[in-house]
Amino acid sequence: MKITYLHHSGFSVETETKVLLFDYYTEGGRKAYFDPAAYPDKAVFVFVSHAHEDHYDRRILSWAKLPNVRYVLSFDVRTEAGFEGRVLCAEPHRTYDFDGISIQTLQSNDEGVAFLVKADGKIIYHAGDLNWWHWNGEPEDFNADIEKSYTAEINRLKGEKIDVAFVPADLRLQDKYFWAVNYFLKTVGAKRLFPMHFWGRFDVCTMLRQLGYGETIAEITQENEKFEI
């Protein structure tokens, strides 16, 4: 697989016959990092985990004119008419077969869904905003509910042999930033985990490695960085 870190929670994953694009977002008019026209011989699947603007750039809809582009959109994402047959509207806790890929969804404890995708013999997990959102200073009941919702959803993935996982590691959570990654790796595991939703703090990758996760954590150093798995 060829993986490109784009920006924030955005990644592309290129397999033998397909390209999976997750949560494409170009902040403040940045250049377009992804061009589906560059893959005329592969099926391109554009995933949007939820409608928050840092996960959903509406410019992706202009790609519908390309015959190889399909969309997998969370139930809370709205599109214009004319996309019939090109869009899968993904509800939580469902499994879909869509144009040669298998998709299992989880319920986010923020908005929308998380995706487990099986394509060309590879298994890819993208969390969207499903995260262990423990905020210091919030009421105990709130943080207890977050723990319950996050762990219950991740437990649904037990037994999956995940090749690549994209999981939030948000340093705004202070000393709790790694809890989602920790629970995911100890409960499910992945051959390689890419932190995301870190708001430009690339040092979070080194921080996670130093906590004992080692080379399981991908060392992202810049936008548009490419990896081979």
C-alpha positions as CSV (number, residue, x, y, z in Angstrom):
1,M,0.0,0.0,0.0
2,K,1.0,3.6,-0.7
3,I,-0.2,6.0,2.0
4,T,-0.1,9.8,1.8
5,Y,-0.7,12.1,4.8
6,L,-2.5,15.1,3.4
7,H,-3.6,17.4,6.2
8,H,-5.2,17.1,9.6
9,S,-7.2,13.8,9.4
10,G,-6.9,13.5,5.6
11,F,-5.1,10.5,4.1
12,S,-5.1,8.6,0.8
13,V,-4.5,4.9,0.6
14,E,-3.5,3.3,-2.7
15,T,-4.0,-0.4,-3.1
16,E,-3.5,-2.6,-6.1
17,T,-6.7,-1.5,-7.9
18,K,-8.2,1.2,-5.7
19,V,-7.5,4.5,-4.1
20,L,-9.3,5.4,-0.8
21,L,-9.4,9.0,0.2
22,F,-10.4,9.8,3.8
23,D,-11.6,13.1,5.2
24,Y,-10.0,15.4,2.6
25,Y,-9.8,18.9,3.9
26,T,-7.7,21.9,2.7
27,E,-7.5,24.5,5.3
28,G,-7.5,28.2,4.4
29,G,-7.3,27.7,0.6
30,R,-4.2,25.5,0.7
31,K,-3.3,23.8,-2.6
32,A,-5.2,20.7,-3.6
33,Y,-3.1,17.8,-2.3
34,F,-5.2,15.1,-4.1
35,D,-6.2,14.8,-7.7
36,P,-8.4,11.9,-8.6
37,A,-7.6,12.4,-12.3
38,A,-4.1,11.1,-11.5
39,Y,-5.6,7.6,-11.1
40,P,-7.5,6.9,-14.4
41,D,-7.0,3.2,-14.1
42,K,-8.1,2.8,-10.5
43,A,-11.4,3.1,-8.7
44,V,-11.3,6.1,-6.3
45,F,-13.5,6.1,-3.2
46,V,-13.9,9.3,-1.4
47,F,-14.8,8.9,2.3
48,V,-16.3,11.6,4.6
49,S,-16.7,10.5,8.2
50,H,-18.9,13.5,9.1
51,A,-19.9,17.0,8.1
52,H,-17.5,19.1,10.3
53,E,-15.6,21.5,8.0
54,D,-12.2,20.1,9.1
55,H,-13.2,16.7,7.7
56,Y,-15.3,17.7,4.7
57,D,-14.2,19.9,1.8
58,R,-17.2,20.4,-0.5
59,R,-14.8,20.7,-3.4
60,I,-14.7,16.9,-3.5
61,L,-18.1,17.0,-5.1
62,S,-16.7,18.5,-8.3
63,W,-14.9,15.2,-8.9
64,A,-18.2,13.5,-9.6
65,K,-17.7,14.2,-13.3
66,L,-14.9,11.6,-13.3
67,P,-16.2,8.1,-14.1
68,N,-13.9,6.3,-11.6
69,V,-14.9,8.3,-8.5
70,R,-17.4,7.0,-5.9
71,Y,-18.4,8.6,-2.6
72,V,-18.9,7.0,0.9
73,L,-20.5,9.7,3.0
74,S,-21.7,9.7,6.6
75,F,-25.4,10.0,7.0
76,D,-25.1,13.6,8.2
77,V,-23.4,14.8,5.0
78,R,-25.7,16.3,2.4
79,T,-25.0,16.5,-1.4
80,E,-26.8,18.0,-4.3
81,A,-29.0,16.0,-6.6
82,G,-27.4,14.1,-9.4
83,F,-25.1,11.8,-7.4
84,E,-27.5,8.8,-7.5
85,G,-25.6,5.6,-7.9
86,R,-22.3,7.3,-7.1
87,V,-22.9,7.7,-3.4
88,L,-23.2,5.3,-0.4
89,C,-24.8,7.0,2.6
90,A,-23.3,5.2,5.6
91,E,-25.2,4.7,8.8
92,P,-23.6,3.5,12.0
93,H,-23.3,-0.1,12.9
94,R,-23.8,-1.3,9.3
95,T,-21.8,-3.4,6.8
96,Y,-21.8,-2.6,3.1
97,D,-20.5,-4.0,-0.1
98,F,-19.9,-1.2,-2.5
99,D,-18.3,-1.5,-5.9
100,G,-15.7,-4.1,-4.8
101,I,-14.9,-3.0,-1.3
102,S,-16.4,-3.9,2.1
103,I,-17.2,-1.2,4.6
104,Q,-18.1,-1.6,8.3
105,T,-19.1,1.5,10.2
106,L,-18.9,2.4,13.9
107,Q,-20.9,5.1,15.7
108,S,-18.8,8.2,16.4
109,N,-19.1,9.7,19.9
110,D,-18.8,13.1,18.3
111,E,-20.5,13.2,14.8
112,G,-20.9,10.7,12.0
113,V,-19.2,7.4,11.7
114,A,-15.8,5.6,11.7
115,F,-14.9,3.3,8.8
116,L,-13.3,-0.2,8.6
117,V,-12.6,-0.8,5.0
118,K,-11.5,-4.1,3.3
119,A,-10.0,-3.6,-0.2
120,D,-7.6,-5.7,-2.3
121,G,-6.9,-8.0,0.7
122,K,-6.0,-5.0,3.0
123,I,-7.9,-3.8,6.1
124,I,-7.9,-0.1,6.8
125,Y,-9.4,1.7,9.8
126,H,-10.2,5.4,9.8
127,A,-11.7,6.8,13.1
128,G,-13.1,10.1,11.9
129,D,-13.9,11.9,15.2
130,L,-14.4,8.7,17.1
131,N,-12.0,9.4,20.0
132,W,-11.5,9.1,23.7
133,W,-12.5,12.8,24.2
134,H,-11.5,13.1,27.9
135,W,-11.2,16.8,28.6
136,N,-9.6,17.8,31.9
137,G,-12.1,19.9,33.8
138,E,-15.2,18.4,32.3
139,P,-17.7,16.8,34.7
140,E,-16.9,13.2,35.7
141,D,-20.2,12.0,34.2
142,F,-19.3,13.4,30.8
143,N,-15.9,11.8,30.8
144,A,-17.3,8.5,32.0
145,D,-19.8,8.5,29.1
146,I,-16.9,9.3,26.7
147,E,-14.9,6.3,28.0
148,K,-17.9,4.0,27.7
149,S,-18.8,5.1,24.2
150,Y,-15.2,4.9,22.9
151,T,-14.3,1.6,24.4
152,A,-17.6,0.0,23.3
153,E,-17.1,1.0,19.7
154,I,-13.5,-0.1,19.5
155,N,-14.5,-3.5,21.1
156,R,-16.6,-4.1,18.0
157,L,-13.3,-4.5,16.0
158,K,-11.8,-7.2,18.2
159,G,-10.4,-10.0,16.0
160,E,-9.8,-7.8,13.0
161,K,-6.3,-8.0,11.5
162,I,-5.9,-4.4,10.6
163,D,-3.1,-3.4,8.4
164,V,-3.3,0.4,8.8
165,A,-5.2,2.5,11.3
166,F,-5.7,6.3,11.4
167,V,-6.5,7.3,15.0
168,P,-6.8,10.8,16.6
169,A,-4.0,12.0,18.9
170,D,-5.2,15.5,19.8
171,L,-2.8,17.3,22.1
172,R,-5.6,19.7,23.2
173,L,-6.5,16.8,25.5
174,Q,-3.3,17.4,27.4
175,D,-2.1,14.3,29.3
176,K,-5.0,12.2,27.9
177,Y,-4.1,12.8,24.2
178,F,-2.8,9.2,23.8
179,W,-5.7,7.3,25.5
180,A,-7.5,6.5,22.2
181,V,-4.3,5.2,20.6
182,N,-3.4,3.2,23.6
183,Y,-6.8,1.5,23.9
184,F,-7.0,0.8,20.2
185,L,-3.6,-0.8,20.0
186,K,-4.1,-2.9,23.1
187,T,-7.6,-4.0,22.2
188,V,-7.4,-4.4,18.4
189,G,-3.9,-3.6,17.1
190,A,-2.6,-2.6,13.7
191,K,0.6,-3.2,11.8
192,R,1.0,0.5,11.5
193,L,-0.9,3.4,13.1
194,F,-0.9,6.9,11.8
195,P,-1.8,9.6,14.4
196,M,-4.2,12.3,13.1
197,H,-6.3,15.3,14.2
198,F,-3.1,16.8,15.8
199,W,-3.5,20.3,14.4
200,G,0.0,20.6,13.0
201,R,1.8,19.2,16.0
202,F,3.9,16.6,14.2
203,D,5.9,16.0,17.3
204,V,3.0,13.9,18.6
205,C,4.3,11.0,16.5
206,T,7.6,11.1,18.4
207,M,5.8,11.5,21.7
208,L,3.7,8.4,21.0
209,R,6.8,6.4,19.9
210,Q,8.5,7.3,23.2
211,L,5.6,6.0,25.2
212,G,6.5,2.5,24.1
213,Y,4.6,2.1,20.8
214,G,7.8,2.3,18.8
215,E,7.7,1.8,15.0
216,T,4.1,0.8,15.1
217,I,3.5,4.6,15.1
218,A,4.2,6.2,11.7
219,E,6.6,9.2,11.9
220,I,4.7,11.9,10.0
221,T,6.9,15.0,9.6
222,Q,5.1,17.1,7.0
223,E,2.0,17.4,4.9
224,N,1.8,15.5,1.6
225,E,4.3,12.9,3.0
226,K,4.3,9.5,1.4
227,F,4.7,6.1,3.0
228,E,4.9,2.5,1.7
229,I,3.5,-0.3,3.9
